[in-house]
Amino acid sequence: MADQLIRATAAGGGIRVVGVITTKLTEVARQRHQLSYVATAALGRTMAAGLLLASSMKRPQSRVNIRVKGDGPLGGILVDAGLDGTVRGYVDNPAVELPPNAMGKLDVGTAVGRQGYVYVVRDIGYGYPYSSTVELVSGEIGEDITHYLATSEQTASALTLGVYVGSNGVEAAGGLLLQILPRAAEDLGMVTTLEQRLSSLTGFTPLLRANKTLPQIFEDLVGDMDLTILPESQLVRFHCPCSFDRMLSALKMLGEDELQDMIEKDNGAEATCHFCNEIYHTNSDHLAQLIADLQQDRQKANR
C-alpha cells in the first residue's frame, strides 16, 4: 500500500478527518539513521503527526516543525513536515533500545520520557512562524500531540499514531486525526462519540496489517455521520533538501581562519546532515575556493 494522505469531512463539515500511511517513509528513516526498534517507533509516530498537522495548512510552502524533548534515554526528536507531503526527521540517540512495556509493546513513553515538552512551529510561508510549547503528557507522542492541539490550538481532536516494526523492518506505520471544527465544537455528545469510537480501535497499525485502506477505516469510524471523502489522495515521502552546495554554504559561514585550519589539518572536511544522515565530503580545493569567495566578498564590501 502506497504511502499517502487522505482527507475527509463528516457531520455536514463539522468534523475533519485525515489519515496518513507512512510505512515506506518510516522504513527509509530507519535505514538512514540505523534506528533501533523503539527509536523507529518514536520517530515514525512523530513524522506521521507532522504530516497530519501540516495537512490543514493553506500555502504550498507551509511547513510544521515538531520538537519533542523528554528526560528519557532517546533524547530529543525533531521532525520537519510540509503541506507538500514531504517529511524528514531524526532522534538524538538512535541506537537506544528498551524492553517492551507491560502491554508487550515498544516502550516509546519510557524512551522519550514523561518529563519534558513538545515544541511546535508552524511556518505558513510568510511573516513570523507561529510557535507553541506544551508539557509532555506521556511521551507516547500521540497523547502529547493531542494535548498540544487542545491546549495551544484549542481544537477538540482525537489522534492515533502507530508504527509496527518486524524483524525485516517497518511493516506498517501511519496515523489518523479527527478534529471537531468550530461549527460543531459545542456539541459535547459528538466529542464523546468520536473519543469512544477512536478508543475502540485496537490500534492503527493492526488495521493496516489487515489490509484495511484509509477510506475503509474512515467508513468504520464515521461512515454513519455523513462522511464525504475528498477525491484527491496525496503521496507522502521522506525527503531532505540537503545538497553538496548547501553544505558548502554552511561551511562558508565558519570564516576564513576556520576553513584554512581545515585545509592544513585535514586537507578537507566532512559534514553529515542530521535530518537524513547523508554524508558530504569536501577537499582542500573546495575549501580554498570558499576562502577566495569570502575574500572577494570582503573586497566588494570595502569599496
GULUM-538754 format. One record per residue (C-alpha): residue number from 1; residue in one letter; x, y, z. Coordinates in Angstrom, 1 decimal. Layout:
N
<num NUM residuo A x X y Y z Z>
...
This chain:
303
<num 1 residuo M x 0.0 y 0.0 z 0.0>
<num 2 residuo A x 1.5 y 3.3 z -1.1>
<num 3 residuo D x 2.4 y 6.0 z 1.5>
<num 4 residuo Q x -0.4 y 8.5 z 1.2>
<num 5 residuo L x -2.6 y 11.1 z 2.9>
<num 6 residuo I x -6.4 y 11.3 z 2.5>
<num 7 residuo R x -8.8 y 13.9 z 3.8>
<num 8 residuo A x -12.5 y 13.7 z 4.5>
<num 9 residuo T x -15.3 y 15.6 z 6.3>
<num 10 residuo A x -18.3 y 14.3 z 8.3>
<num 11 residuo A x -21.3 y 15.7 z 10.2>
<num 12 residuo G x -22.0 y 18.3 z 7.5>
<num 13 residuo G x -18.5 y 19.6 z 7.5>
<num 14 residuo G x -18.3 y 19.8 z 11.3>
<num 15 residuo I x -15.7 y 17.1 z 11.6>
<num 16 residuo R x -12.4 y 17.0 z 9.8>
<num 17 residuo V x -10.8 y 13.5 z 9.2>
<num 18 residuo V x -7.3 y 13.0 z 8.0>
<num 19 residuo G x -5.5 y 9.7 z 7.6>
<num 20 residuo V x -1.9 y 9.0 z 6.6>
<num 21 residuo I x 0.1 y 5.9 z 5.7>
<num 22 residuo T x 3.8 y 6.3 z 6.3>
<num 23 residuo T x 5.1 y 2.7 z 6.2>
<num 24 residuo K x 7.7 y 3.1 z 3.4>
<num 25 residuo L x 9.0 y 6.6 z 4.5>
<num 26 residuo T x 9.4 y 5.3 z 8.1>
<num 27 residuo E x 11.5 y 2.4 z 6.8>
<num 28 residuo V x 13.6 y 4.9 z 4.9>
<num 29 residuo A x 14.2 y 6.8 z 8.1>
<num 30 residuo R x 15.0 y 3.6 z 10.0>
<num 31 residuo Q x 17.6 y 2.6 z 7.4>
<num 32 residuo R x 19.2 y 6.1 z 7.0>
<num 33 residuo H x 19.6 y 6.6 z 10.7>
<num 34 residuo Q x 20.1 y 3.0 z 11.7>
<num 35 residuo L x 17.3 y 3.3 z 14.2>
<num 36 residuo S x 16.6 y 0.8 z 17.0>
<num 37 residuo Y x 13.1 y -0.7 z 17.2>
<num 38 residuo V x 11.9 y 1.9 z 19.8>
<num 39 residuo A x 13.6 y 4.8 z 18.1>
<num 40 residuo T x 11.9 y 3.8 z 14.8>
<num 41 residuo A x 8.5 y 3.8 z 16.6>
<num 42 residuo A x 9.2 y 7.2 z 18.2>
<num 43 residuo L x 10.4 y 8.9 z 15.1>
<num 44 residuo G x 7.8 y 7.2 z 12.9>
<num 45 residuo R x 4.9 y 8.4 z 15.1>
<num 46 residuo T x 6.3 y 11.9 z 15.1>
<num 47 residuo M x 6.7 y 12.1 z 11.4>
<num 48 residuo A x 3.1 y 10.9 z 10.9>
<num 49 residuo A x 1.9 y 13.5 z 13.3>
<num 50 residuo G x 3.9 y 16.2 z 11.4>
<num 51 residuo L x 2.2 y 15.3 z 8.2>
<num 52 residuo L x -1.2 y 15.3 z 9.8>
<num 53 residuo L x -0.7 y 18.7 z 11.3>
<num 54 residuo A x 0.7 y 20.1 z 8.1>
<num 55 residuo S x -2.3 y 18.8 z 6.2>
<num 56 residuo S x -4.5 y 21.7 z 7.5>
<num 57 residuo M x -2.3 y 24.5 z 6.2>
<num 58 residuo K x -3.1 y 26.5 z 3.1>
<num 59 residuo R x 0.0 y 27.7 z 1.3>
<num 60 residuo P x 2.0 y 25.2 z -0.7>
<num 61 residuo Q x 5.3 y 26.0 z 1.1>
<num 62 residuo S x 3.8 y 25.7 z 4.6>
<num 63 residuo R x 5.7 y 23.5 z 7.0>
<num 64 residuo V x 5.5 y 22.2 z 10.5>
<num 65 residuo N x 8.4 y 21.5 z 12.9>
<num 66 residuo I x 7.8 y 19.3 z 15.9>
<num 67 residuo R x 10.5 y 19.1 z 18.6>
<num 68 residuo V x 9.9 y 16.5 z 21.3>
<num 69 residuo K x 12.4 y 16.7 z 24.2>
<num 70 residuo G x 11.9 y 14.4 z 27.2>
<num 71 residuo D x 14.0 y 13.1 z 30.1>
<num 72 residuo G x 14.3 y 9.6 z 28.6>
<num 73 residuo P x 17.4 y 8.0 z 27.0>
<num 74 residuo L x 16.2 y 8.7 z 23.5>
<num 75 residuo G x 17.0 y 12.4 z 23.9>
<num 76 residuo G x 15.2 y 14.7 z 21.5>
<num 77 residuo I x 13.1 y 14.1 z 18.4>
<num 78 residuo L x 13.0 y 16.7 z 15.6>
<num 79 residuo V x 10.6 y 16.4 z 12.6>
<num 80 residuo D x 10.0 y 18.8 z 9.7>
<num 81 residuo A x 6.9 y 18.1 z 7.6>
<num 82 residuo G x 5.3 y 20.0 z 4.8>
<num 83 residuo L x 1.9 y 20.5 z 3.1>
<num 84 residuo D x 3.6 y 19.2 z 0.0>
<num 85 residuo G x 3.8 y 15.7 z 1.6>
<num 86 residuo T x 7.5 y 15.7 z 2.4>
<num 87 residuo V x 8.8 y 14.9 z 5.8>
<num 88 residuo R x 12.2 y 14.3 z 7.4>
<num 89 residuo G x 13.5 y 13.9 z 11.0>
<num 90 residuo Y x 15.9 y 12.4 z 13.4>
<num 91 residuo V x 16.4 y 11.4 z 17.1>
<num 92 residuo D x 19.4 y 12.3 z 19.2>
<num 93 residuo N x 20.2 y 8.7 z 20.3>
<num 94 residuo P x 19.1 y 6.4 z 17.5>
<num 95 residuo A x 20.6 y 3.2 z 19.0>
<num 96 residuo V x 18.7 y 3.3 z 22.3>
<num 97 residuo E x 16.7 y 0.1 z 22.8>
<num 98 residuo L x 14.4 y -0.8 z 25.7>
<num 99 residuo P x 12.4 y -3.9 z 26.8>
<num 100 residuo P x 8.7 y -4.0 z 25.8>
<num 101 residuo N x 6.3 y -2.3 z 28.2>
<num 102 residuo A x 3.7 y -4.0 z 30.3>
<num 103 residuo M x 1.4 y -4.4 z 27.3>
<num 104 residuo G x 4.1 y -6.1 z 25.3>
<num 105 residuo K x 4.6 y -3.1 z 23.0>
<num 106 residuo L x 7.5 y -0.9 z 22.2>
<num 107 residuo D x 8.1 y 1.4 z 25.2>
<num 108 residuo V x 8.2 y 4.7 z 23.4>
<num 109 residuo G x 6.9 y 6.6 z 26.6>
<num 110 residuo T x 9.9 y 5.5 z 28.6>
<num 111 residuo A x 12.4 y 6.1 z 25.7>
<num 112 residuo V x 11.1 y 9.6 z 25.3>
<num 113 residuo G x 10.4 y 10.3 z 29.0>
<num 114 residuo R x 7.4 y 11.6 z 30.8>
<num 115 residuo Q x 9.0 y 15.0 z 31.8>
<num 116 residuo G x 9.7 y 17.5 z 29.1>
<num 117 residuo Y x 8.0 y 19.4 z 26.3>
<num 118 residuo V x 6.6 y 19.4 z 22.8>
<num 119 residuo Y x 7.6 y 22.4 z 20.8>
<num 120 residuo V x 5.6 y 23.0 z 17.6>
<num 121 residuo V x 6.4 y 25.7 z 14.9>
<num 122 residuo R x 4.0 y 26.4 z 12.1>
<num 123 residuo D x 5.6 y 28.3 z 9.2>
<num 124 residuo I x 2.9 y 29.4 z 6.9>
<num 125 residuo G x 5.3 y 30.7 z 4.2>
<num 126 residuo Y x 5.3 y 34.4 z 5.1>
<num 127 residuo G x 5.6 y 36.6 z 8.2>
<num 128 residuo Y x 6.7 y 35.2 z 11.5>
<num 129 residuo P x 6.1 y 31.5 z 12.2>
<num 130 residuo Y x 3.7 y 30.6 z 14.9>
<num 131 residuo S x 5.2 y 28.6 z 17.8>
<num 132 residuo S x 3.9 y 27.0 z 20.9>
<num 133 residuo T x 5.3 y 24.8 z 23.7>
<num 134 residuo V x 3.3 y 22.4 z 25.9>
<num 135 residuo E x 4.5 y 19.9 z 28.5>
<num 136 residuo L x 4.7 y 16.2 z 27.7>
<num 137 residuo V x 1.7 y 14.1 z 28.9>
<num 138 residuo S x 3.1 y 10.6 z 28.5>
<num 139 residuo G x 6.0 y 10.6 z 26.0>
<num 140 residuo E x 3.9 y 8.3 z 23.7>
<num 141 residuo I x 3.7 y 11.1 z 21.1>
<num 142 residuo G x 0.0 y 10.6 z 20.2>
<num 143 residuo E x -1.3 y 11.8 z 23.6>
<num 144 residuo D x 1.3 y 14.6 z 23.6>
<num 145 residuo I x 0.3 y 15.9 z 20.2>
<num 146 residuo T x -3.4 y 15.7 z 21.2>
<num 147 residuo H x -2.6 y 17.7 z 24.3>
<num 148 residuo Y x -0.9 y 20.3 z 22.1>
<num 149 residuo L x -3.9 y 20.6 z 19.8>
<num 150 residuo A x -6.3 y 21.0 z 22.7>
<num 151 residuo T x -4.1 y 23.4 z 24.7>
<num 152 residuo S x -2.4 y 25.6 z 22.0>
<num 153 residuo E x -4.7 y 25.4 z 19.1>
<num 154 residuo Q x -7.9 y 24.9 z 21.2>
<num 155 residuo T x -9.2 y 22.3 z 18.8>
<num 156 residuo A x -11.0 y 19.3 z 20.1>
<num 157 residuo S x -9.1 y 16.4 z 18.5>
<num 158 residuo A x -8.7 y 12.7 z 18.6>
<num 159 residuo L x -5.4 y 11.3 z 17.3>
<num 160 residuo T x -4.0 y 7.8 z 17.0>
<num 161 residuo L x -0.5 y 7.0 z 15.7>
<num 162 residuo G x 1.3 y 3.7 z 15.2>
<num 163 residuo V x 4.4 y 2.0 z 13.9>
<num 164 residuo Y x 4.9 y -1.7 z 13.7>
<num 165 residuo V x 8.4 y -2.9 z 13.3>
<num 166 residuo G x 9.1 y -6.5 z 12.4>
<num 167 residuo S x 12.3 y -8.4 z 12.0>
<num 168 residuo N x 12.7 y -7.2 z 8.5>
<num 169 residuo G x 11.9 y -3.6 z 9.1>
<num 170 residuo V x 8.8 y -1.4 z 9.2>
<num 171 residuo E x 5.7 y -3.4 z 8.3>
<num 172 residuo A x 3.0 y -0.7 z 9.0>
<num 173 residuo A x 3.0 y 2.9 z 10.1>
<num 174 residuo G x 0.7 y 5.9 z 10.0>
<num 175 residuo G x -1.9 y 7.8 z 11.8>
<num 176 residuo L x -5.5 y 9.1 z 12.0>
<num 177 residuo L x -6.6 y 12.6 z 13.1>
<num 178 residuo L x -10.3 y 13.5 z 13.9>
<num 179 residuo Q x -11.0 y 17.2 z 14.6>
<num 180 residuo I x -14.2 y 18.9 z 15.6>
<num 181 residuo L x -14.4 y 22.2 z 13.8>
<num 182 residuo P x -15.8 y 25.4 z 15.5>
<num 183 residuo R x -19.3 y 24.9 z 13.9>
<num 184 residuo A x -19.7 y 21.7 z 15.8>
<num 185 residuo A x -17.4 y 22.2 z 18.8>
<num 186 residuo E x -20.3 y 22.9 z 21.2>
<num 187 residuo D x -21.8 y 19.5 z 20.6>
<num 188 residuo L x -20.3 y 17.7 z 23.6>
<num 189 residuo G x -22.1 y 14.5 z 22.6>
<num 190 residuo M x -20.2 y 14.5 z 19.3>
<num 191 residuo V x -16.8 y 14.9 z 21.1>
<num 192 residuo T x -17.7 y 11.9 z 23.4>
<num 193 residuo T x -18.8 y 9.8 z 20.4>
<num 194 residuo L x -15.6 y 10.4 z 18.5>
<num 195 residuo E x -13.4 y 9.7 z 21.5>
<num 196 residuo Q x -15.3 y 6.4 z 22.2>
<num 197 residuo R x -15.0 y 5.3 z 18.6>
<num 198 residuo L x -11.4 y 6.0 z 18.3>
<num 199 residuo S x -10.6 y 4.4 z 21.6>
<num 200 residuo S x -12.5 y 1.3 z 20.4>
<num 201 residuo L x -9.8 y 0.7 z 17.8>
<num 202 residuo T x -7.2 y -1.9 z 18.7>
<num 203 residuo G x -4.6 y 0.4 z 17.2>
<num 204 residuo F x -3.9 y 1.9 z 13.8>
<num 205 residuo T x -1.2 y -0.4 z 12.5>
<num 206 residuo P x -3.3 y -3.6 z 13.1>
<num 207 residuo L x -5.8 y -2.2 z 10.6>
<num 208 residuo L x -3.1 y -1.5 z 8.0>
<num 209 residuo R x -1.7 y -5.0 z 8.6>
<num 210 residuo A x -5.2 y -6.4 z 8.0>
<num 211 residuo N x -5.1 y -4.6 z 4.6>
<num 212 residuo K x -7.7 y -2.0 z 5.6>
<num 213 residuo T x -7.5 y 1.1 z 3.3>
<num 214 residuo L x -7.8 y 4.6 z 4.7>
<num 215 residuo P x -11.3 y 5.0 z 3.2>
<num 216 residuo Q x -12.4 y 1.8 z 4.8>
<num 217 residuo I x -11.1 y 3.0 z 8.2>
<num 218 residuo F x -12.9 y 6.3 z 7.7>
<num 219 residuo E x -16.1 y 4.4 z 6.9>
<num 220 residuo D x -15.8 y 2.2 z 10.0>
<num 221 residuo L x -15.4 y 5.3 z 12.3>
<num 222 residuo V x -17.7 y 7.9 z 10.9>
<num 223 residuo G x -19.5 y 6.3 z 7.9>
<num 224 residuo D x -22.8 y 6.9 z 9.6>
<num 225 residuo M x -22.1 y 10.6 z 10.1>
<num 226 residuo D x -22.5 y 12.0 z 6.5>
<num 227 residuo L x -18.9 y 11.1 z 5.6>
<num 228 residuo T x -17.5 y 12.7 z 2.5>
<num 229 residuo I x -14.1 y 11.5 z 1.4>
<num 230 residuo L x -12.3 y 14.1 z -0.7>
<num 231 residuo P x -11.2 y 12.7 z -4.1>
<num 232 residuo E x -7.6 y 13.7 z -4.0>
<num 233 residuo S x -5.1 y 11.4 z -2.3>
<num 234 residuo Q x -1.7 y 12.9 z -1.7>
<num 235 residuo L x 1.5 y 10.9 z -1.9>
<num 236 residuo V x 3.9 y 11.4 z 1.1>
<num 237 residuo R x 7.6 y 10.6 z 1.3>
<num 238 residuo F x 10.8 y 11.0 z 3.3>
<num 239 residuo H x 12.7 y 13.9 z 1.6>
<num 240 residuo C x 15.6 y 16.1 z 2.7>
<num 241 residuo P x 16.6 y 19.1 z 0.5>
<num 242 residuo C x 20.2 y 19.0 z 1.7>
<num 243 residuo S x 22.8 y 19.1 z -1.0>
<num 244 residuo F x 26.6 y 19.5 z -1.6>
<num 245 residuo D x 26.1 y 23.2 z -2.5>
<num 246 residuo R x 24.1 y 23.8 z 0.7>
<num 247 residuo M x 26.9 y 22.1 z 2.7>
<num 248 residuo L x 29.4 y 24.4 z 1.1>
<num 249 residuo S x 27.3 y 27.4 z 2.0>
<num 250 residuo A x 27.2 y 26.2 z 5.6>
<num 251 residuo L x 31.0 y 25.8 z 5.7>
<num 252 residuo K x 31.4 y 29.2 z 4.3>
<num 253 residuo M x 29.8 y 30.7 z 7.4>
<num 254 residuo L x 32.7 y 29.4 z 9.5>
<num 255 residuo G x 35.0 y 32.1 z 8.2>
<num 256 residuo E x 38.4 y 32.2 z 6.6>
<num 257 residuo D x 40.5 y 31.2 z 9.6>
<num 258 residuo E x 38.5 y 28.0 z 10.4>
<num 259 residuo L x 38.5 y 27.0 z 6.7>
<num 260 residuo Q x 42.2 y 27.5 z 6.4>
<num 261 residuo D x 42.7 y 25.4 z 9.6>
<num 262 residuo M x 40.6 y 22.6 z 7.9>
<num 263 residuo I x 42.9 y 22.7 z 4.9>
<num 264 residuo E x 46.1 y 22.5 z 6.9>
<num 265 residuo K x 45.0 y 19.8 z 9.4>
<num 266 residuo D x 42.5 y 17.6 z 7.5>
<num 267 residuo N x 43.1 y 18.5 z 3.8>
<num 268 residuo G x 39.3 y 18.9 z 3.6>
<num 269 residuo A x 36.1 y 18.5 z 5.6>
<num 270 residuo E x 33.2 y 16.1 z 6.2>
<num 271 residuo A x 29.7 y 17.1 z 7.1>
<num 272 residuo T x 26.7 y 15.0 z 8.0>
<num 273 residuo C x 23.1 y 16.1 z 7.6>
<num 274 residuo H x 21.2 y 15.5 z 10.9>
<num 275 residuo F x 17.9 y 15.1 z 9.2>
<num 276 residuo C x 18.8 y 12.4 z 6.6>
<num 277 residuo N x 22.3 y 11.2 z 7.7>
<num 278 residuo E x 23.7 y 12.0 z 4.3>
<num 279 residuo I x 27.5 y 12.5 z 4.4>
<num 280 residuo Y x 29.2 y 15.1 z 2.3>
<num 281 residuo H x 33.0 y 15.2 z 1.7>
<num 282 residuo T x 34.9 y 18.3 z 0.5>
<num 283 residuo N x 38.5 y 18.6 z -0.4>
<num 284 residuo S x 41.1 y 21.4 z 0.1>
<num 285 residuo D x 40.3 y 22.8 z -3.3>
<num 286 residuo H x 36.7 y 23.4 z -2.4>
<num 287 residuo L x 37.7 y 25.0 z 0.9>
<num 288 residuo A x 40.3 y 27.2 z -0.9>
<num 289 residuo Q x 37.5 y 28.4 z -3.2>
<num 290 residuo L x 35.3 y 29.3 z -0.3>
<num 291 residuo I x 38.2 y 31.3 z 1.2>
<num 292 residuo A x 38.6 y 33.1 z -2.1>
<num 293 residuo D x 34.9 y 33.8 z -2.2>
<num 294 residuo L x 35.0 y 35.3 z 1.3>
<num 295 residuo Q x 37.9 y 37.5 z 0.4>
<num 296 residuo Q x 36.2 y 38.7 z -2.7>
<num 297 residuo D x 33.0 y 39.4 z -0.7>
<num 298 residuo R x 35.1 y 41.5 z 1.7>
<num 299 residuo Q x 36.7 y 43.5 z -1.0>
<num 300 residuo K x 33.3 y 44.3 z -2.5>
<num 301 residuo A x 32.0 y 45.4 z 0.8>
<num 302 residuo N x 35.0 y 47.8 z 1.4>
<num 303 residuo R x 34.6 y 49.5 z -2.0>
